[in-house]
Amino acid sequence: MSAEVIVLRQPFDPSEPEAERRYDDIVVRINRLSAERERNRRTCVELERQFVQNDLCAKTEEASGEPLTETERRKRLIRLIDASCLRIEQDKEYDRLCTRLDEMNQDLDEWARQYWAHQGEGE
């Protein structure tokens, strides 16, 4: 017995009444997530830089430039870990949404080929 993976997904039918809204929803989610991923990526890069370069100084006006206390260093490390975990989750969601959009585009292309092939039969 072979183990064959069967992907179950609802095909995208562009002729359905809600098709355009469903397609636009995916695009909006991808665009919004792209912006969020970029902000979080910059946060991760900056926090990583601070640890690698041992540039862990206070950022508040009253203590600006002062080395962080052990507690403050831990808080900054937790912030880096949280941002990194969020980055992983955002990347997974982005990949999932892009895969879904690609599937919708493939379904749309197939629908168009069939539609226009059918239109040619009527001539």
MMTF fields as JSON, N, C-alpha, C and O atoms, coordinates in Angstrom:
{
  "mmtfVersion": "1.0.0",
  "mmtfProducer": "UNKNOWN",
  "numBonds": 491,
  "numAtoms": 492,
  "numGroups": 123,
  "numChains": 1,
  "numModels": 1,
  "chainsPerModel": [1],
  "groupsPerChain": [123],
  "chainIdList": ["A"],
  "bondAtomList": [4, 2, 8, 6, 12, 10, 16, 14, 20, 18, 24, 22, 28, 26, 32, 30, 36, 34, 40, 38, 44, 42, 48, 46, 52, 50, 56, 54, 60, 58, 64, 62, 68, 66, 72, 70, 76, 74, 80, 78, 84, 82, 88, 86, 92, 90, 96, 94, 100, 98, 104, 102, 108, 106, 112, 110, 116, 114, 120, 118, 124, 122, 128, 126, 132, 130, 136, 134, 140, 138, 144, 142, 148, 146, 152, 150, 156, 154, 160, 158, 164, 162, 168, 166, 172, 170, 176, 174, 180, 178, 184, 182, 188, 186, 192, 190, 196, 194, 200, 198, 204, 202, 208, 206, 212, 210, 216, 214, 220, 218, 224, 222, 228, 226, 232, 230, 236, 234, 240, 238, 244, 242, 248, 246, 252, 250, 256, 254, 260, 258, 264, 262, 268, 266, 272, 270, 276, 274, 280, 278, 284, 282, 288, 286, 292, 290, 296, 294, 300, 298, 304, 302, 308, 306, 312, 310, 316, 314, 320, 318, 324, 322, 328, 326, 332, 330, 336, 334, 340, 338, 344, 342, 348, 346, 352, 350, 356, 354, 360, 358, 364, 362, 368, 366, 372, 370, 376, 374, 380, 378, 384, 382, 388, 386, 392, 390, 396, 394, 400, 398, 404, 402, 408, 406, 412, 410, 416, 414, 420, 418, 424, 422, 428, 426, 432, 430, 436, 434, 440, 438, 444, 442, 448, 446, 452, 450, 456, 454, 460, 458, 464, 462, 468, 466, 472, 470, 476, 474, 480, 478, 484, 482, 488, 486],
  "bondOrderList": [1, 1, 1, 1, 1, 1, 1, 1, 1, 1, 1, 1, 1, 1, 1, 1, 1, 1, 1, 1, 1, 1, 1, 1, 1, 1, 1, 1, 1, 1, 1, 1, 1, 1, 1, 1, 1, 1, 1, 1, 1, 1, 1, 1, 1, 1, 1, 1, 1, 1, 1, 1, 1, 1, 1, 1, 1, 1, 1, 1, 1, 1, 1, 1, 1, 1, 1, 1, 1, 1, 1, 1, 1, 1, 1, 1, 1, 1, 1, 1, 1, 1, 1, 1, 1, 1, 1, 1, 1, 1, 1, 1, 1, 1, 1, 1, 1, 1, 1, 1, 1, 1, 1, 1, 1, 1, 1, 1, 1, 1, 1, 1, 1, 1, 1, 1, 1, 1, 1, 1, 1, 1],
  "groupList": [{"groupName": "MET", "atomNameList": ["N", "CA", "C", "O"], "elementList": ["N", "C", "C", "O"], "formalChargeList": [0, 0, 0, 0], "bondAtomList": [1, 0, 2, 1, 3, 2], "bondOrderList": [1, 1, 2], "singleLetterCode": "M", "chemCompType": "L-PEPTIDE LINKING"}, {"groupName": "SER", "atomNameList": ["N", "CA", "C", "O"], "elementList": ["N", "C", "C", "O"], "formalChargeList": [0, 0, 0, 0], "bondAtomList": [1, 0, 2, 1, 3, 2], "bondOrderList": [1, 1, 2], "singleLetterCode": "S", "chemCompType": "L-PEPTIDE LINKING"}, {"groupName": "ALA", "atomNameList": ["N", "CA", "C", "O"], "elementList": ["N", "C", "C", "O"], "formalChargeList": [0, 0, 0, 0], "bondAtomList": [1, 0, 2, 1, 3, 2], "bondOrderList": [1, 1, 2], "singleLetterCode": "A", "chemCompType": "L-PEPTIDE LINKING"}, {"groupName": "GLU", "atomNameList": ["N", "CA", "C", "O"], "elementList": ["N", "C", "C", "O"], "formalChargeList": [0, 0, 0, 0], "bondAtomList": [1, 0, 2, 1, 3, 2], "bondOrderList": [1, 1, 2], "singleLetterCode": "E", "chemCompType": "L-PEPTIDE LINKING"}, {"groupName": "VAL", "atomNameList": ["N", "CA", "C", "O"], "elementList": ["N", "C", "C", "O"], "formalChargeList": [0, 0, 0, 0], "bondAtomList": [1, 0, 2, 1, 3, 2], "bondOrderList": [1, 1, 2], "singleLetterCode": "V", "chemCompType": "L-PEPTIDE LINKING"}, {"groupName": "ILE", "atomNameList": ["N", "CA", "C", "O"], "elementList": ["N", "C", "C", "O"], "formalChargeList": [0, 0, 0, 0], "bondAtomList": [1, 0, 2, 1, 3, 2], "bondOrderList": [1, 1, 2], "singleLetterCode": "I", "chemCompType": "L-PEPTIDE LINKING"}, {"groupName": "LEU", "atomNameList": ["N", "CA", "C", "O"], "elementList": ["N", "C", "C", "O"], "formalChargeList": [0, 0, 0, 0], "bondAtomList": [1, 0, 2, 1, 3, 2], "bondOrderList": [1, 1, 2], "singleLetterCode": "L", "chemCompType": "L-PEPTIDE LINKING"}, {"groupName": "ARG", "atomNameList": ["N", "CA", "C", "O"], "elementList": ["N", "C", "C", "O"], "formalChargeList": [0, 0, 0, 0], "bondAtomList": [1, 0, 2, 1, 3, 2], "bondOrderList": [1, 1, 2], "singleLetterCode": "R", "chemCompType": "L-PEPTIDE LINKING"}, {"groupName": "GLN", "atomNameList": ["N", "CA", "C", "O"], "elementList": ["N", "C", "C", "O"], "formalChargeList": [0, 0, 0, 0], "bondAtomList": [1, 0, 2, 1, 3, 2], "bondOrderList": [1, 1, 2], "singleLetterCode": "Q", "chemCompType": "L-PEPTIDE LINKING"}, {"groupName": "PRO", "atomNameList": ["N", "CA", "C", "O"], "elementList": ["N", "C", "C", "O"], "formalChargeList": [0, 0, 0, 0], "bondAtomList": [1, 0, 2, 1, 3, 2], "bondOrderList": [1, 1, 2], "singleLetterCode": "P", "chemCompType": "L-PEPTIDE LINKING"}, {"groupName": "PHE", "atomNameList": ["N", "CA", "C", "O"], "elementList": ["N", "C", "C", "O"], "formalChargeList": [0, 0, 0, 0], "bondAtomList": [1, 0, 2, 1, 3, 2], "bondOrderList": [1, 1, 2], "singleLetterCode": "F", "chemCompType": "L-PEPTIDE LINKING"}, {"groupName": "ASP", "atomNameList": ["N", "CA", "C", "O"], "elementList": ["N", "C", "C", "O"], "formalChargeList": [0, 0, 0, 0], "bondAtomList": [1, 0, 2, 1, 3, 2], "bondOrderList": [1, 1, 2], "singleLetterCode": "D", "chemCompType": "L-PEPTIDE LINKING"}, {"groupName": "TYR", "atomNameList": ["N", "CA", "C", "O"], "elementList": ["N", "C", "C", "O"], "formalChargeList": [0, 0, 0, 0], "bondAtomList": [1, 0, 2, 1, 3, 2], "bondOrderList": [1, 1, 2], "singleLetterCode": "Y", "chemCompType": "L-PEPTIDE LINKING"}, {"groupName": "ASN", "atomNameList": ["N", "CA", "C", "O"], "elementList": ["N", "C", "C", "O"], "formalChargeList": [0, 0, 0, 0], "bondAtomList": [1, 0, 2, 1, 3, 2], "bondOrderList": [1, 1, 2], "singleLetterCode": "N", "chemCompType": "L-PEPTIDE LINKING"}, {"groupName": "THR", "atomNameList": ["N", "CA", "C", "O"], "elementList": ["N", "C", "C", "O"], "formalChargeList": [0, 0, 0, 0], "bondAtomList": [1, 0, 2, 1, 3, 2], "bondOrderList": [1, 1, 2], "singleLetterCode": "T", "chemCompType": "L-PEPTIDE LINKING"}, {"groupName": "CYS", "atomNameList": ["N", "CA", "C", "O"], "elementList": ["N", "C", "C", "O"], "formalChargeList": [0, 0, 0, 0], "bondAtomList": [1, 0, 2, 1, 3, 2], "bondOrderList": [1, 1, 2], "singleLetterCode": "C", "chemCompType": "L-PEPTIDE LINKING"}, {"groupName": "LYS", "atomNameList": ["N", "CA", "C", "O"], "elementList": ["N", "C", "C", "O"], "formalChargeList": [0, 0, 0, 0], "bondAtomList": [1, 0, 2, 1, 3, 2], "bondOrderList": [1, 1, 2], "singleLetterCode": "K", "chemCompType": "L-PEPTIDE LINKING"}, {"groupName": "GLY", "atomNameList": ["N", "CA", "C", "O"], "elementList": ["N", "C", "C", "O"], "formalChargeList": [0, 0, 0, 0], "bondAtomList": [1, 0, 2, 1, 3, 2], "bondOrderList": [1, 1, 2], "singleLetterCode": "G", "chemCompType": "PEPTIDE LINKING"}, {"groupName": "TRP", "atomNameList": ["N", "CA", "C", "O"], "elementList": ["N", "C", "C", "O"], "formalChargeList": [0, 0, 0, 0], "bondAtomList": [1, 0, 2, 1, 3, 2], "bondOrderList": [1, 1, 2], "singleLetterCode": "W", "chemCompType": "L-PEPTIDE LINKING"}, {"groupName": "HIS", "atomNameList": ["N", "CA", "C", "O"], "elementList": ["N", "C", "C", "O"], "formalChargeList": [0, 0, 0, 0], "bondAtomList": [1, 0, 2, 1, 3, 2], "bondOrderList": [1, 1, 2], "singleLetterCode": "H", "chemCompType": "L-PEPTIDE LINKING"}],
  "groupTypeList": [0, 1, 2, 3, 4, 5, 4, 6, 7, 8, 9, 10, 11, 9, 1, 3, 9, 3, 2, 3, 7, 7, 12, 11, 11, 5, 4, 4, 7, 5, 13, 7, 6, 1, 2, 3, 7, 3, 7, 13, 7, 7, 14, 15, 4, 3, 6, 3, 7, 8, 10, 4, 8, 13, 11, 6, 15, 2, 16, 14, 3, 3, 2, 1, 17, 3, 9, 6, 14, 3, 14, 3, 7, 7, 16, 7, 6, 5, 7, 6, 5, 11, 2, 1, 15, 6, 7, 5, 3, 8, 11, 16, 3, 12, 11, 7, 6, 15, 14, 7, 6, 11, 3, 0, 13, 8, 11, 6, 11, 3, 18, 2, 7, 8, 12, 18, 2, 19, 8, 17, 3, 17, 3],
  "groupIdList": [1, 2, 3, 4, 5, 6, 7, 8, 9, 10, 11, 12, 13, 14, 15, 16, 17, 18, 19, 20, 21, 22, 23, 24, 25, 26, 27, 28, 29, 30, 31, 32, 33, 34, 35, 36, 37, 38, 39, 40, 41, 42, 43, 44, 45, 46, 47, 48, 49, 50, 51, 52, 53, 54, 55, 56, 57, 58, 59, 60, 61, 62, 63, 64, 65, 66, 67, 68, 69, 70, 71, 72, 73, 74, 75, 76, 77, 78, 79, 80, 81, 82, 83, 84, 85, 86, 87, 88, 89, 90, 91, 92, 93, 94, 95, 96, 97, 98, 99, 100, 101, 102, 103, 104, 105, 106, 107, 108, 109, 110, 111, 112, 113, 114, 115, 116, 117, 118, 119, 120, 121, 122, 123],
  "secStructList": [7, 7, 7, 7, 7, 7, 7, 7, 7, 7, 7, 7, 7, 6, 6, 1, 6, 6, 2, 2, 2, 2, 2, 2, 2, 2, 2, 2, 2, 2, 2, 2, 2, 2, 2, 2, 2, 2, 2, 2, 2, 2, 2, 2, 2, 2, 2, 2, 2, 2, 2, 2, 6, 6, 7, 7, 5, 7, 7, 1, 6, 6, 6, 6, 6, 7, 5, 7, 7, 2, 2, 2, 2, 2, 2, 2, 2, 2, 2, 2, 2, 2, 2, 2, 2, 2, 2, 2, 2, 2, 2, 2, 2, 2, 2, 2, 2, 2, 2, 2, 2, 2, 2, 2, 2, 2, 2, 2, 2, 2, 2, 2, 2, 2, 2, 2, 2, 2, 2, 2, 2, 6, 7],
  "xCoordList": [0.851, 0.0, 0.902, 1.778, 0.696, 1.489, 0.752, -0.477, 1.534, 0.946, 0.974, 2.014, -0.155, -0.269, -0.995, -2.072, -0.398, -1.012, -2.001, -1.662, -3.205, -4.244, -4.574, -5.0, -4.378, -4.649, -6.131, -6.663, -6.776, -8.192, -8.336, -7.947, -8.885, -9.135, -10.321, -10.589, -11.006, -12.148, -11.63, -10.984, -11.906, -11.449, -12.085, -13.219, -11.344, -11.836, -12.616, -12.087, -13.875, -14.729, -15.007, -15.795, -14.373, -14.541, -15.954, -16.28, -16.785, -18.152, -19.098, -20.244, -18.624, -19.461, -19.658, -18.783, -20.785, -21.06, -20.017, -19.718, -19.467, -18.526, -17.062, -16.156, -16.826, -15.465, -14.529, -13.415, -14.978, -14.106, -13.782, -12.646, -14.775, -14.54, -13.559, -12.667, -13.705, -12.788, -11.366, -10.418, -11.217, -9.896, -9.283, -8.124, -10.076, -9.591, -9.222, -8.253, -9.979, -9.668, -8.275, -7.518, -7.943, -6.613, -5.533, -4.517, -5.751, -4.763, -4.579, -3.451, -5.669, -5.591, -4.835, -3.999, -5.123, -4.431, -2.937, -2.119, -2.579, -1.162, -0.481, 0.616, -1.129, -0.538, -0.364, 0.683, -1.374, -1.31, -0.217, 0.571, -0.179, 0.82, 2.228, 3.176, 2.37, 3.685, 4.221, 5.397, 3.373, 3.786, 4.135, 5.134, 3.314, 3.58, 4.877, 5.652, 5.117, 6.349, 7.563, 8.576, 7.476, 8.615, 8.912, 10.073, 7.879, 8.093, 8.746, 9.702, 8.223, 8.77, 10.189, 11.03, 10.456, 11.808, 12.802, 13.888, 12.425, 13.318, 13.553, 14.667, 12.505, 12.651, 13.637, 14.528, 13.478, 14.379, 15.823, 16.74, 16.02, 17.374, 18.019, 19.19, 17.263, 17.811, 18.127, 19.187, 17.235, 17.489, 18.667, 19.493, 18.74, 19.881, 21.181, 22.175, 21.179, 22.366, 22.813, 24.004, 21.862, 22.198, 22.898, 23.851, 22.433, 23.069, 24.423, 25.385, 24.515, 25.777, 26.859, 28.01, 26.494, 27.467, 27.555, 28.231, 26.881, 26.843, 26.493, 27.123, 25.494, 25.019, 23.691, 22.667, 23.724, 22.5, 22.464, 22.782, 22.064, 21.983, 20.531, 19.702, 20.247, 18.898, 18.539, 19.391, 17.272, 16.779, 15.911, 15.547, 15.573, 14.737, 15.559, 16.781, 14.891, 15.589, 16.398, 17.529, 15.81, 16.498, 17.707, 18.626, 17.725, 18.838, 19.529, 20.228, 19.355, 19.881, 21.388, 22.151, 21.796, 23.212, 23.737, 24.843, 22.985, 23.411, 23.259, 22.287, 24.2, 24.066, 22.797, 22.381, 22.207, 20.997, 21.337, 22.409, 20.404, 20.547, 20.295, 19.835, 20.594, 20.362, 18.887, 18.559, 18.006, 16.559, 16.158, 15.363, 16.701, 16.375, 16.925, 16.288, 18.111, 18.68, 17.784, 17.539, 17.298, 16.392, 15.125, 14.659, 14.576, 13.363, 13.621, 12.777, 14.787, 15.106, 15.302, 14.915, 15.892, 16.062, 14.708, 14.485, 13.812, 12.453, 11.756, 11.034, 11.971, 11.384, 11.915, 11.157, 13.22, 13.817, 13.232, 12.9, 13.105, 12.548, 11.102, 10.711, 10.317, 8.912, 8.814, 7.996, 9.645, 9.629, 10.05, 9.505, 11.012, 11.468, 10.382, 10.179, 9.688, 8.574, 7.456, 6.882, 7.152, 6.135, 6.558, 5.73, 7.828, 8.356, 8.13, 7.734, 8.378, 8.158, 6.687, 6.363, 5.802, 4.368, 3.912, 3.105, 4.431, 4.074, 4.546, 3.829, 5.74, 6.258, 5.396, 5.126, 4.966, 4.086, 2.763, 2.287, 2.177, 0.9, 1.055, 0.195, 2.144, 2.402, 2.527, 1.947, 3.282, 3.432, 2.092, 1.796, 1.278, -0.038, -0.927, -1.592, -0.938, -1.768, -1.284, -2.096, 0.023, 0.552, 0.249, -0.044, 0.317, -0.042, -1.51, -1.855, -2.364, -3.795, -4.033, -4.84, -3.344, -3.495, -3.007, -3.638, -1.905, -1.403, -2.42, -2.651, -3.026, -4.051, -5.246, -5.785, -5.648, -6.78, -6.435, -7.273, -5.219, -4.802, -4.754, -5.119, -4.303, -4.301, -5.734, -6.021, -6.623, -8.037, -8.641, -9.417, -8.278, -8.763, -8.262, -9.022, -6.992, -6.437, -7.155, -7.49, -7.386, -8.07, -9.505, -9.982, -10.184, -11.544, -11.55, -12.42, -10.587, -10.52, -10.268, -10.88, -9.369, -9.102, -10.373, -10.704, -11.074, -12.305, -13.389, -14.105, -13.498, -14.513, -14.269, -15.191, -13.025, -12.744, -12.749, -13.062, -12.406, -12.516, -13.975, -14.317, -14.83, -16.272, -16.838, -17.706, -16.355, -16.806, -16.446, -17.201, -15.289, -14.868, -15.717, -15.824, -16.327, -17.188, -18.464, -19.037, -18.919, -20.187, -20.077, -21.101, -18.912, -18.733, -18.89, -18.768],
  "yCoordList": [-1.171, 0.0, 1.242, 1.369, 2.134, 3.364, 4.485, 4.541, 5.36, 6.509, 7.702, 8.333, 7.997, 9.122, 10.26, 10.074, 11.417, 12.58, 13.199, 13.506, 13.371, 13.987, 15.334, 15.408, 16.383, 17.723, 18.018, 17.963, 18.331, 18.662, 20.174, 20.775, 20.764, 22.2, 22.503, 21.802, 23.551, 23.957, 24.766, 25.796, 24.312, 25.065, 26.458, 26.656, 27.387, 28.759, 28.861, 28.593, 29.25, 29.414, 30.902, 31.472, 31.548, 32.984, 33.399, 34.586, 32.445, 32.801, 32.88, 33.308, 32.47, 32.553, 34.016, 34.846, 34.336, 35.724, 36.32, 37.512, 35.519, 36.019, 35.866, 36.156, 35.422, 35.107, 36.314, 36.21, 37.441, 38.624, 39.065, 39.438, 39.023, 39.409, 38.456, 38.899, 37.146, 36.158, 36.377, 36.293, 36.655, 36.901, 38.17, 38.176, 39.229, 40.499, 40.36, 40.97, 39.568, 39.349, 38.752, 39.167, 37.782, 37.157, 38.19, 38.269, 38.972, 39.979, 41.02, 41.407, 41.469, 42.456, 41.868, 42.543, 40.626, 39.982, 39.838, 40.041, 39.489, 39.382, 40.742, 40.843, 41.784, 43.122, 43.601, 44.143, 43.404, 43.817, 43.037, 43.611, 41.736, 40.901, 41.247, 41.181, 41.611, 42.014, 43.215, 43.247, 44.19, 45.376, 45.011, 45.488, 44.168, 43.744, 42.946, 43.122, 42.07, 41.273, 42.176, 41.943, 43.199, 44.097, 44.86, 44.995, 45.354, 46.047, 45.11, 45.482, 43.912, 42.954, 42.522, 42.313, 42.387, 42.038, 43.098, 42.777, 44.378, 45.468, 45.445, 45.69, 45.15, 45.038, 43.93, 44.128, 42.763, 41.637, 41.989, 41.713, 42.594, 42.953, 43.917, 43.761, 44.908, 45.883, 45.236, 45.493, 44.412, 43.752, 42.782, 42.705, 42.047, 41.145, 41.941, 41.53, 43.069, 43.915, 44.363, 44.346, 44.76, 45.22, 44.129, 44.409, 42.901, 41.815, 41.451, 41.247, 41.368, 40.991, 42.036, 41.688, 43.306, 44.384, 44.842, 45.824, 44.138, 44.502, 45.979, 46.699, 46.394, 47.782, 47.813, 48.232, 47.37, 47.292, 48.458, 48.338, 49.584, 50.814, 51.252, 50.905, 52.022, 52.545, 53.494, 54.206, 53.489, 54.344, 55.49, 56.372, 55.492, 56.564, 57.838, 57.782, 58.977, 60.268, 60.435, 60.919, 60.03, 60.257, 59.342, 59.692, 58.176, 57.245, 56.922, 55.913, 57.737, 57.467, 57.228, 58.024, 56.108, 55.777, 54.984, 54.448, 54.89, 54.123, 52.63, 52.228, 51.805, 50.354, 49.835, 50.337, 48.839, 48.246, 47.416, 46.82, 47.402, 46.522, 45.091, 44.869, 44.129, 42.729, 42.483, 41.757, 43.08, 42.932, 43.53, 42.94, 44.686, 45.328, 44.52, 44.433, 43.928, 43.069, 41.853, 41.463, 41.262, 40.115, 40.522, 39.795, 41.678, 42.158, 42.341, 41.998, 42.882, 43.086, 41.746, 41.589, 40.795, 39.46, 38.796, 38.173, 38.925, 38.378, 39.047, 38.392, 40.336, 41.051, 40.491, 40.338, 40.184, 39.583, 38.2, 37.868, 37.4, 36.056, 36.137, 35.414, 37.009, 37.173, 37.634, 37.12, 38.599, 39.096, 38.001, 37.909, 37.174, 36.078, 35.017, 34.49, 34.707, 33.744, 34.287, 33.555, 35.569, 36.199, 36.158, 35.926, 36.379, 36.347, 34.979, 34.892, 33.927, 32.571, 32.363, 31.835, 32.773, 32.628, 33.468, 33.015, 34.687, 35.543, 34.926, 34.973, 34.351, 33.718, 32.534, 32.338, 31.748, 30.604, 31.087, 30.546, 32.101, 32.628, 33.232, 33.046, 33.95, 34.56, 33.469, 33.585, 32.42, 31.315, 30.657, 30.329, 30.461, 29.843, 30.708, 30.198, 32.014, 32.919, 32.987, 32.992, 33.04, 33.082, 31.795, 31.824, 30.671, 29.395, 29.417, 28.992, 29.913, 29.99, 30.917, 30.607, 32.044, 32.972, 32.327, 32.485, 31.613, 30.904, 29.878, 29.746, 29.152, 28.171, 28.864, 28.386, 29.989, 30.732, 31.213, 31.152, 31.685, 32.15, 31.0, 31.173, 29.833, 28.666, 28.272, 27.957, 28.295, 27.987, 29.019, 28.677, 30.279, 31.349, 31.157, 31.334, 30.797, 30.539, 29.373, 29.44, 28.307, 27.143, 27.498, 27.09, 28.256, 28.696, 29.529, 29.349, 30.431, 31.288, 30.454, 30.692, 29.477, 28.612, 27.871, 27.801, 27.321, 26.585, 27.521, 27.181, 28.696, 29.661, 30.079, 30.081, 30.434, 30.92, 29.796, 30.027, 28.572, 27.432, 27.176, 26.863, 27.313, 27.14, 28.245, 27.983, 29.465, 30.583, 30.349, 30.72, 29.732, 29.443, 28.391, 28.378, 27.503, 26.465, 27.034, 26.462, 28.149, 28.722, 29.486, 29.914, 29.672, 30.456, 29.628, 30.147],
  "zCoordList": [0.0, 0.0, 0.0, 0.855, -0.932, -0.987, -0.275, -0.25, 0.292, 0.996, 0.054, -0.139, -0.518, -1.44, -0.735, -0.168, -0.782, -0.149, -1.129, -2.272, -0.664, -1.484, -0.861, 0.292, -1.62, -1.127, -1.31, -2.418, -0.204, -0.255, -0.141, 0.861, -1.157, -1.117, -2.018, -2.994, -1.665, -2.468, -3.656, -3.467, -4.869, -6.043, -6.079, -5.642, -6.598, -6.733, -8.031, -9.109, -7.92, -9.093, -9.273, -8.519, -10.263, -10.447, -10.852, -10.829, -11.218, -11.612, -10.404, -10.543, -9.23, -8.022, -7.618, -7.865, -7.007, -6.616, -5.659, -5.746, -4.76, -3.756, -4.191, -3.409, -5.408, -5.852, -5.776, -5.262, -6.283, -6.288, -4.866, -4.574, -3.982, -2.59, -1.926, -1.203, -2.159, -1.582, -2.072, -1.292, -3.35, -3.933, -3.322, -2.906, -3.28, -2.724, -1.252, -0.8, -0.501, 0.916, 1.088, 1.965, 0.251, 0.328, 0.005, 0.697, -1.034, -1.43, -0.322, -0.019, 0.274, 1.364, 2.551, 3.152, 2.886, 4.009, 3.732, 4.629, 2.498, 2.131, 2.251, 2.798, 1.741, 1.8, 3.239, 3.593, 4.058, 5.461, 6.192, 6.943, 5.965, 6.611, 6.143, 6.925, 4.881, 4.369, 5.137, 5.5, 5.383, 6.136, 7.581, 8.119, 8.205, 9.576, 9.659, 10.598, 8.686, 8.658, 8.538, 9.198, 7.707, 7.518, 8.812, 9.195, 9.481, 10.76, 11.781, 12.461, 11.872, 12.827, 12.441, 13.316, 11.148, 10.688, 11.134, 11.617, 10.968, 11.38, 12.887, 13.35, 13.649, 15.107, 15.46, 16.287, 14.835, 15.1, 14.748, 15.522, 13.593, 13.157, 14.147, 14.494, 14.601, 15.549, 16.895, 17.465, 17.406, 18.68, 18.575, 19.484, 17.472, 17.253, 17.223, 17.822, 16.533, 16.447, 17.834, 18.144, 18.656, 20.002, 20.811, 21.539, 20.686, 21.435, 20.836, 21.577, 19.525, 18.885, 19.148, 19.413, 19.076, 19.262, 20.725, 21.031, 21.609, 23.03, 23.212, 23.987, 22.491, 22.519, 23.271, 22.732, 24.505, 25.298, 26.272, 27.455, 25.717, 26.509, 26.596, 25.755, 27.635, 27.838, 26.704, 26.173, 26.348, 25.259, 25.764, 24.987, 27.058, 27.593, 27.747, 27.885, 27.723, 27.779, 29.061, 29.028, 30.201, 31.474, 31.666, 32.407, 31.015, 31.193, 29.879, 29.789, 28.88, 27.551, 27.583, 28.131, 26.979, 26.893, 28.069, 27.996, 29.149, 30.323, 30.033, 29.395, 30.49, 30.286, 30.965, 32.009, 30.357, 30.92, 32.152, 32.258, 33.057, 34.216, 33.756, 32.636, 34.611, 34.281, 33.974, 33.035, 34.757, 34.539, 33.191, 32.459, 32.869, 31.587, 30.411, 29.361, 30.591, 29.539, 29.302, 28.161, 30.394, 30.266, 29.511, 28.634, 29.855, 29.177, 27.686, 26.859, 27.343, 25.936, 25.233, 24.075, 25.919, 25.348, 25.127, 24.089, 26.085, 25.931, 24.751, 23.999, 24.591, 23.443, 22.124, 21.166, 22.069, 20.873, 20.612, 19.474, 21.656, 21.5, 21.015, 20.098, 21.625, 21.211, 19.761, 18.998, 19.381, 17.997, 17.021, 15.921, 17.415, 16.55, 16.389, 15.295, 17.481, 17.402, 16.518, 15.712, 16.674, 15.84, 14.376, 13.494, 14.119, 12.746, 12.109, 10.947, 12.856, 12.35, 12.01, 10.946, 12.904, 12.666, 11.47, 10.657, 11.37, 10.234, 8.925, 7.926, 8.918, 7.699, 7.285, 6.1, 8.264, 7.958, 7.367, 6.369, 7.986, 7.503, 6.109, 5.248, 5.89, 4.584, 3.511, 2.431, 3.815, 2.865, 2.575, 1.426, 3.615, 3.44, 2.549, 1.648, 2.802, 2.001, 0.555, -0.37, 0.356, -1.013, -1.76, -2.955, -1.068, -1.691, -2.112, -3.214, -1.228, -1.554, -2.739, -3.616, -2.772, -3.902, -5.196, -6.241, -5.138, -6.326, -6.816, -8.018, -5.876, -6.254, -6.908, -7.906, -6.336, -6.908, -8.316, -9.215, -8.509, -9.832, -10.841, -12.004, -10.391, -11.281, -11.655, -12.81, -10.664, -10.938, -11.888, -12.781, -11.686, -12.556, -13.982, -14.934, -14.14, -15.475, -16.15, -17.332, -15.39, -15.945, -16.342, -17.401, -15.49, -15.799, -17.088, -17.94, -17.228, -18.422, -19.673, -20.715, -19.573, -20.737, -21.157, -22.341, -20.17, -20.484, -21.021, -21.962, -20.413, -20.838, -22.282, -23.098, -22.594, -23.936, -24.958, -26.126, -24.536, -25.437, -25.775, -26.915, -24.771, -24.959, -25.856, -26.689, -25.69, -26.521, -27.984, -28.883, -28.218, -29.598, -30.268, -31.494, -29.493, -30.046, -30.614, -31.541, -30.08, -30.512, -31.816, -32.349, -32.342, -33.577, -34.814, -35.923]
}
